[in-house]
Amino acid sequence: MRFDEGVMLHWAEHVLAPYVATAPVIIIPILFLNSFKVHMLGSIAEAIQNLAVQVEYIPGSCTGLVQLINIGLNKPYKSNMTNIYTGWLLGQDPNLPICVVK
């Protein structure tokens, strides 16, 4: 699937809008978007702002500064899981089929 204006508008209508509808009235939701060209389109900003969501753009090369969970938790976890899986896979006998224990 290609990520384009239509996909982003669909996401705003079918994912973001229902989520924002659950926010308390006194809360102004804020959405941080990176500088990906589709995110920067006027139609996208307008669709999101029409949901009463404040849009802020993260300057290039700064996305990691606002994704601390990805950097501090998810990346090390995924790296560890990859290492464990790779070790397991390389430890298999190449002459036998790989079986998943149920």
C-alpha positions in Angstrom: 0.0 0.0 0.0 1.3 3.4 -0.9 1.1 6.0 1.9 -0.4 9.1 0.3 -2.8 11.9 0.9 -5.9 9.6 0.6 -4.5 7.2 3.2 -3.8 10.0 5.6 -7.2 11.6 5.1 -8.8 8.1 5.7 -6.7 7.7 8.9 -7.8 11.2 10.1 -11.5 10.3 9.5 -11.6 6.7 10.7 -8.9 6.5 13.4 -8.1 10.0 14.7 -11.7 11.4 14.7 -13.2 8.6 16.8 -10.3 8.8 19.2 -10.5 12.6 19.6 -14.3 12.3 20.1 -13.5 10.5 23.4 -11.3 13.4 24.7 -12.8 15.6 27.5 -14.2 18.9 26.3 -11.6 20.9 28.2 -8.7 19.0 26.4 -7.2 20.3 23.2 -5.6 17.3 21.6 -2.2 17.8 19.9 -0.7 15.7 17.2 3.0 15.7 16.4 3.8 14.9 12.8 7.2 14.5 11.3 8.2 16.5 8.2 7.1 13.7 5.8 5.8 15.5 2.7 2.3 13.9 3.0 2.0 15.2 6.6 2.8 18.7 5.4 0.0 18.9 2.8 -2.6 21.7 3.5 -5.5 19.2 3.1 -4.0 17.0 5.8 -3.5 19.9 8.2 -7.0 21.2 7.5 -8.6 17.8 8.0 -6.9 17.4 11.4 -7.5 20.9 12.5 -11.2 20.6 11.6 -11.3 17.9 14.3 -10.1 20.5 16.8 -6.7 18.9 17.0 -3.6 21.1 17.2 -1.0 20.1 14.6 2.7 20.5 15.3 5.5 19.6 12.9 8.7 18.0 14.2 11.8 19.5 12.3 13.8 17.0 10.2 16.3 14.8 12.2 14.4 15.6 15.4 11.8 12.8 15.5 13.7 10.8 18.0 13.6 13.6 20.5 9.8 13.1 20.9 9.8 9.3 20.6 11.6 8.5 23.8 9.6 5.3 24.3 10.7 4.0 20.9 14.3 4.8 21.6 14.5 3.9 25.2 12.3 0.8 25.4 11.0 -0.5 22.0 14.4 -0.4 20.2 16.3 -2.3 22.8 13.5 -4.8 23.2 13.2 -5.4 19.5 17.0 -5.7 19.2 17.1 -8.2 22.0 14.2 -10.2 20.5 15.9 -10.2 17.1 19.2 -11.5 18.7 17.3 -14.3 20.6 15.4 -15.3 17.4 18.5 -15.2 15.2 20.4 -17.3 17.8 17.6 -19.8 17.9 17.2 -20.0 14.1 21.0 -20.4 13.5 21.0 -23.2 16.2 18.6 -25.3 14.2 19.7 -28.4 12.3 19.6 -27.4 8.6 18.8 -31.0 7.7 15.5 -31.0 9.7 12.3 -29.0 9.2 11.7 -26.1 11.7 8.8 -27.1 13.9 6.8 -24.7 16.1 5.8 -26.2 19.4 2.1 -25.8 20.1 
